[in-house]
């Protein structure tokens, strides 16, 4: 399984971005697909996940501003980020988990990772 994230960039506070992640590999459309982020000097943290059936879950810090979605036919997952804040600045990683479970907010639970895309929000 390979994951490739792209679509980060520089945006002003209050703006929006929509990073994407292309997934490839056998049965990937049945996997849980998620987004994590890592700010400079901080640990990687959970952002959101989406099950193959459309169920989603968000970190409290992004709830109401970010929306995760996926296109199973194209093996793509997206993260619509609105009303961005400087504290959202981070490298954003997409991840895949073979077996769905409760929680799924820890990096250790995911089986595959993409290379990350940088999002910078200026104040």
N, CA and C of each residue as an Amber inpcrd file, in Angstrom:
protein
   369
   0.8500000  -1.1800000   0.0000000   0.0000000   0.0000000   0.0000000
   0.8890000   1.2330000   0.0000000   0.5650000   2.1720000  -0.8590000
   1.3000000   3.4390000  -0.9070000   0.3340000   4.5860000  -0.7320000
   0.7790000   5.5920000   0.0020000  -0.0130000   6.7890000   0.2300000
   0.8270000   7.9900000  -0.1620000   0.2360000   8.9020000  -0.8960000
   0.9510000  10.1000000  -1.3140000   0.0800000  11.3130000  -1.0630000
   0.5050000  12.1500000  -0.1260000  -0.2340000  13.3630000   0.2150000
   0.2900000  14.5390000  -0.5930000  -0.6020000  15.4310000  -0.9520000
  -0.2230000  16.6410000  -1.6850000  -1.2930000  17.6900000  -1.4560000
  -0.9790000  18.9210000  -1.8610000  -1.9900000  19.9720000  -1.7730000
  -1.8500000  20.8810000  -0.5770000  -0.7500000  20.7790000   0.1610000
  -0.5090000  21.7470000   1.2230000  -0.1120000  23.0800000   0.6300000
   0.2460000  24.0160000   1.5170000   0.6660000  25.3170000   1.0080000
   0.6470000  26.3580000   2.0890000   0.7850000  27.6150000   1.6510000
   0.7900000  28.7700000   2.5510000  -0.5280000  29.5100000   2.4070000
  -1.1630000  29.7970000   3.5280000  -2.4350000  30.4960000   3.5040000
  -2.5190000  31.4250000   4.7040000  -3.2790000  32.4770000   4.5840000
  -3.4710000  33.3930000   5.6970000  -4.5230000  32.8410000   6.6680000
  -4.4340000  33.2760000   7.8930000  -5.4180000  32.8790000   8.8910000
  -6.8240000  33.2230000   8.3920000  -7.7450000  32.2890000   8.6370000
  -9.1070000  32.4600000   8.1390000  -9.3310000  31.8650000   6.7640000
  -8.2690000  31.4890000   6.0980000  -8.3740000  30.9220000   4.7600000
  -8.6410000  29.4280000   4.7810000  -8.4990000  28.8090000   3.6120000
  -8.8000000  27.3870000   3.4950000  -7.7940000  26.7050000   2.5780000
  -7.6790000  25.3920000   2.7830000  -6.8780000  24.5190000   1.9390000
  -7.5590000  23.1670000   1.8840000  -7.1960000  22.3720000   0.8900000
  -7.7730000  21.0460000   0.7610000  -6.6920000  20.0430000   0.3620000
  -5.9080000  19.6030000   1.3170000  -4.9300000  18.5610000   0.9860000
  -5.6350000  17.2850000   0.5310000  -4.9490000  16.5480000  -0.3280000
  -5.4650000  15.2930000  -0.8340000  -4.4360000  14.1950000  -0.5940000
  -4.9010000  12.9590000  -0.6480000  -4.0050000  11.8190000  -0.4960000
  -4.4520000  10.7270000  -1.4580000  -3.5230000  10.2940000  -2.2850000
  -3.7960000   9.1970000  -3.2130000  -3.3060000   7.9000000  -2.6020000
  -4.1970000   6.9340000  -2.5180000  -3.8520000   5.6280000  -1.9440000
  -3.8240000   4.5890000  -3.0520000  -2.8970000   3.6900000  -2.9720000
  -2.8380000   2.6120000  -3.9600000  -2.4740000   1.3080000  -3.2690000
  -3.0410000   0.2170000  -3.7860000  -2.7740000  -1.0820000  -3.2070000
  -4.0330000  -1.9010000  -3.0710000  -3.8360000  -3.1750000  -2.8420000
  -4.9510000  -4.1130000  -2.7820000  -5.8370000  -3.8420000  -1.5810000
  -7.1230000  -3.7670000  -1.8180000  -8.1600000  -3.6200000  -0.7870000
  -8.1200000  -2.2730000  -0.0530000  -7.3420000  -1.3100000  -0.5640000
  -7.1950000  -0.0550000   0.1700000  -8.5280000   0.6620000   0.3320000
  -9.4620000   0.4440000  -0.5860000 -10.7570000   1.1140000  -0.4760000
 -11.5380000   0.6280000   0.7450000 -11.1570000  -0.4910000   1.3220000
 -11.8350000  -1.0010000   2.5280000 -11.1490000  -0.5570000   3.8140000
  -9.9920000   0.0770000   3.6910000  -9.2310000   0.4930000   4.8780000
  -9.8300000   1.7560000   5.4920000  -9.5150000   1.9750000   6.7470000
  -9.7590000   3.2740000   7.3680000  -8.6510000   4.2150000   6.8770000
  -9.0260000   5.3990000   6.4490000  -8.0540000   6.4060000   5.9990000
  -8.1220000   7.5980000   6.9330000  -6.9750000   8.0550000   7.3500000
  -6.9490000   9.1340000   8.3250000  -5.9200000  10.1930000   8.0090000
  -6.0290000  11.2890000   8.7220000  -5.0650000  12.3900000   8.6410000
  -4.5090000  12.6530000  10.0370000  -3.2100000  12.8440000  10.0950000
  -2.5040000  13.2610000  11.2900000  -1.6900000  14.4990000  10.9250000
  -1.1970000  15.2020000  11.9410000  -0.3310000  16.3400000  11.6820000
   0.7580000  16.4320000  12.7350000   1.8540000  17.0500000  12.3400000
   2.9820000  17.2210000  13.2480000   3.5340000  18.6220000  13.0970000
   3.3750000  19.3970000  14.1530000   3.9100000  20.7540000  14.1860000
   5.3760000  20.7020000  14.6320000   6.1430000  21.7320000  14.3010000
   7.5570000  21.7520000  14.6970000   7.7310000  21.5780000  16.2000000
   8.5690000  20.6300000  16.5870000   8.8620000  20.4040000  17.9940000
   7.7830000  19.6700000  18.7670000   6.7570000  19.2130000  18.0650000
   5.6560000  18.5190000  18.7430000   5.5010000  17.0990000  18.2000000
   4.7630000  16.2860000  18.9330000   4.4890000  14.9380000  18.4870000
   3.3860000  14.9460000  17.4250000   3.3920000  13.8890000  16.6350000
   2.3550000  13.7500000  15.6290000   1.0110000  13.5140000  16.3310000
  -0.0340000  14.2130000  15.8500000  -1.3240000  14.1080000  16.5040000
  -2.4310000  13.7950000  15.5000000  -3.4640000  13.1720000  16.0040000
  -4.6090000  12.7910000  15.2080000  -5.4110000  14.0130000  14.7710000
  -5.9250000  13.9610000  13.5380000  -6.7890000  15.0250000  13.0240000
  -8.1880000  14.4770000  12.7280000  -8.2600000  13.4430000  11.8780000
  -9.5600000  12.9020000  11.4750000  -9.3720000  11.5510000  10.8130000
 -10.4390000  10.7330000  10.8410000 -10.4400000   9.4990000  10.0460000
 -11.7950000   9.2910000   9.3850000 -11.7790000   8.4680000   8.3430000
 -13.0060000   8.1190000   7.6250000 -12.9960000   6.6390000   7.3120000
 -14.0570000   5.9620000   7.6800000 -14.2160000   4.5570000   7.3190000
 -14.6980000   4.4520000   5.8730000 -14.6240000   3.2500000   5.3270000
 -15.0190000   3.0440000   3.9290000 -16.4890000   3.3870000   3.7110000
 -17.3110000   3.2660000   4.7660000 -18.7490000   3.5030000   4.6200000
 -19.1410000   4.9550000   4.8570000 -18.1640000   5.8180000   5.0680000
 -18.4430000   7.2260000   5.2360000 -18.4550000   7.7220000   6.6700000
 -18.4250000   6.8170000   7.6300000 -18.3340000   7.2500000   9.0310000
 -17.0520000   8.0560000   9.2190000 -17.1510000   9.1470000   9.9910000
 -15.9930000   9.9990000  10.2330000 -15.8620000  10.3300000  11.7170000
 -14.6600000  10.7730000  12.0750000 -14.3960000  11.1830000  13.4620000
 -13.3020000  12.2240000  13.4270000 -13.4090000  13.2310000  14.3340000
 -12.4950000  14.3650000  14.3180000 -11.9010000  14.6350000  15.6900000
 -10.7040000  15.1890000  15.6780000 -10.1450000  15.7300000  16.8910000
 -10.9390000  16.9690000  17.2840000 -11.0490000  17.2110000  18.5730000
 -11.8150000  18.3670000  19.0430000 -11.2640000  19.6820000  18.4760000
  -9.9790000  19.7450000  18.2790000  -9.3430000  20.9900000  17.8320000
  -9.7330000  21.3920000  16.4130000 -10.2440000  20.4500000  15.6200000
 -10.5930000  20.7600000  14.2350000 -12.0790000  20.5800000  13.9440000
 -12.8060000  20.0670000  14.9050000 -14.2320000  19.7920000  14.6910000
 -14.9610000  21.0680000  14.3270000 -15.7670000  20.9940000  13.2750000
 -16.5070000  22.1520000  12.8170000 -15.7520000  23.0070000  11.8020000
 -14.4480000  22.7890000  11.6670000 -13.6500000  23.5420000  10.6860000
 -13.1190000  22.6460000   9.5690000 -12.8020000  21.4180000   9.9060000
 -12.2380000  20.4790000   8.9340000 -13.2710000  19.4180000   8.5700000
 -13.2090000  18.9540000   7.3350000 -14.0660000  17.8680000   6.8790000
 -13.2340000  16.8560000   6.1090000 -13.2750000  15.6060000   6.5540000
 -12.5920000  14.5380000   5.8340000 -13.6060000  13.8540000   4.9230000
 -13.1510000  13.5090000   3.7320000 -14.0100000  12.7880000   2.8020000
 -13.1420000  11.8530000   1.9760000 -13.7760000  10.8790000   1.3700000
 -13.0290000   9.9330000   0.5590000 -13.8350000   9.5290000  -0.6570000
 -13.1150000   9.1980000  -1.6900000 -13.7060000   8.7060000  -2.9240000
 -13.1700000   7.2920000  -3.1140000 -13.9650000   6.2980000  -2.7900000
 -13.4940000   4.9180000  -2.8330000 -13.2180000   4.4460000  -4.2580000
 -13.9230000   5.0150000  -5.2030000 -13.7010000   4.6230000  -6.5980000
 -12.3320000   5.0770000  -7.0920000 -11.8630000   6.1800000  -6.5480000
 -10.5720000   6.7290000  -6.9640000  -9.4670000   6.4570000  -5.9410000
  -9.8250000   5.8540000  -4.8170000  -8.8490000   5.6170000  -3.7330000
  -8.1870000   6.9190000  -3.2990000  -9.0180000   7.9090000  -3.0600000
  -8.5440000   9.2140000  -2.6260000  -9.1920000   9.5740000  -1.2950000
  -8.4630000  10.3290000  -0.4770000  -9.0190000  10.9020000   0.7340000
  -8.6280000  12.3750000   0.7650000  -9.5490000  13.1980000   1.2260000
  -9.3690000  14.6470000   1.2170000  -9.5650000  15.2020000   2.6240000
  -8.9830000  16.3740000   2.8330000  -9.1920000  17.0760000   4.0990000
  -9.4860000  18.5280000   3.7780000 -10.7500000  18.8820000   3.7970000
 -11.1530000  20.2770000   3.5900000 -10.9320000  21.0300000   4.8940000
 -10.0540000  22.0090000   4.8570000  -9.6970000  22.7640000   6.0610000
 -10.1490000  24.1990000   5.8840000 -11.1130000  24.6310000   6.6730000
 -11.6530000  25.9910000   6.6180000 -11.2980000  26.7580000   7.8730000
 -11.3750000  28.0640000   7.7860000 -11.1050000  28.9320000   8.9360000
  -9.7900000  28.5330000   9.6130000  -8.7500000  28.4600000   8.8240000
  -7.4670000  28.0090000   9.3310000  -6.8700000  28.9910000  10.3310000
  -6.1560000  28.4420000  11.2850000  -5.5250000  29.2340000  12.3330000
  -4.0150000  28.9830000  12.3010000  -3.2220000  29.9140000  12.7970000
  -1.7710000  29.7010000  12.8220000  -1.3890000  28.4000000  13.5260000
  -2.1410000  27.9970000  14.5140000  -1.8240000  26.7580000  15.2370000
  -2.1120000  25.5050000  14.4260000  -2.7080000  25.6540000  13.2620000
  -2.8990000  24.5160000  12.3570000  -1.6430000  24.2510000  11.5180000
  -0.6670000  25.1310000  11.6070000   0.5720000  24.9460000  10.8630000
   1.2560000  23.6480000  11.2650000   1.5130000  22.7950000  10.2760000
   2.0930000  21.4780000  10.5420000   2.3290000  20.7570000   9.2170000
   3.0650000  19.6640000   9.3010000   3.1010000  18.7210000   8.1910000
   1.9270000  17.7630000   8.3920000   1.1190000  17.6320000   7.3560000
  -0.0620000  16.7810000   7.4200000   0.2340000  15.4560000   6.7170000
  -0.0590000  14.3680000   7.4250000   0.2010000  13.0250000   6.9270000
  -1.1090000  12.2670000   6.7490000  -1.2120000  11.5270000   5.6660000
  -2.3270000  10.5960000   5.5490000  -1.8480000   9.2140000   5.9860000
  -2.7660000   8.4290000   6.5030000  -2.4410000   7.1150000   7.0410000
  -3.5830000   6.1510000   6.7410000  -3.2520000   4.8670000   6.7210000
  -4.2530000   3.8390000   6.4430000  -4.1620000   2.7330000   7.4730000
  -5.3280000   2.2310000   7.8380000  -5.4230000   1.1630000   8.8370000
  -6.2490000   0.0320000   8.2370000  -5.7080000  -1.1610000   8.2620000
  -6.3750000  -2.2880000   7.5920000  -7.6970000  -2.6610000   8.2600000
  -7.7190000  -2.6990000   9.5810000  -8.8810000  -3.1820000  10.3130000
  -9.4700000  -2.0380000  11.1270000 -10.7620000  -1.7760000  10.9320000
 -11.4340000  -0.7330000  11.6970000 -11.5850000  -1.1490000  13.1510000
 -11.5410000  -0.1730000  14.0260000 -11.6610000  -0.4560000  15.4560000
 -12.2550000   0.7620000  16.1360000 -12.4040000   0.6570000  17.4380000
 -12.8440000   1.8020000  18.2340000 -11.6430000   2.7110000  18.4580000
 -11.8830000   4.0030000  18.4310000 -10.7960000   4.9510000  18.7090000
 -10.0490000   5.3330000  17.4420000  -8.9300000   4.6900000  17.2070000
  -8.1050000   4.9100000  16.0120000  -7.5550000   6.3190000  15.9740000
  -7.1160000   6.8060000  17.1210000  -6.5350000   8.1400000  17.1930000
  -5.0500000   8.1330000  17.5190000  -4.4380000   6.9780000  17.6360000
  -3.0230000   6.8800000  17.9410000  -2.2490000   6.4660000  16.6970000
  -1.0670000   7.0590000  16.5330000  -0.2610000   6.7550000  15.3480000
   0.0850000   5.2720000  15.2760000   0.2550000   4.6310000  16.4230000
   0.6570000   3.2250000  16.4560000  -0.4140000   2.2850000  15.9070000
  -1.6250000   2.7770000  15.7590000  -2.7270000   1.9390000  15.2740000
  -2.7570000   1.8350000  13.7530000  -2.0170000   2.6820000  13.0810000
  -2.0830000   2.7290000  11.6250000  -0.9400000   1.9410000  10.9970000
  -1.2610000   1.3050000   9.8880000  -0.3350000   0.3740000   9.2540000
   0.5260000   1.0110000   8.1650000   0.0160000   2.0500000   7.5310000
   0.7270000   2.6570000   6.4030000   0.6740000   4.1710000   6.5190000
   1.7410000   4.8180000   6.0260000   1.8530000   6.2720000   6.1030000
   2.3420000   6.8510000   4.7910000   1.8370000   8.0650000   4.4930000
   2.3490000   8.8270000   3.3710000   3.4950000   9.7130000   3.8330000
   4.0370000  10.4970000   2.9080000   5.2280000  11.2880000   3.1880000
   4.9290000  12.6480000   3.7930000   3.7010000  13.1080000   3.7890000
   3.3600000  14.3860000   4.3950000   3.3700000  15.5510000   3.4330000
   2.5310000  16.5360000   3.7310000   2.4760000  17.7760000   2.9590000
   2.3970000  18.9300000   3.9490000   3.1740000  19.9770000   3.7070000
   3.2980000  21.0740000   4.6650000   2.1790000  22.0880000   4.4810000
   1.5480000  22.4300000   5.6010000   0.5340000  23.4850000   5.6420000
   1.0500000  24.5790000   6.5760000   1.1290000  25.7970000   6.0460000
   1.5930000  26.9260000   6.8310000   0.5100000  27.9860000   6.8460000
   0.1010000  28.3790000   8.0440000  -0.9410000  29.3970000   8.1920000
  -0.3090000  30.6280000   8.8220000  -0.3300000  31.7300000   8.1060000
   0.2650000  32.9650000   8.5970000  -0.7910000  33.8080000   9.3030000
  -0.3260000  34.5440000  10.2980000  -1.2670000  35.3730000  11.0770000
  -1.4000000  36.7540000  10.4750000
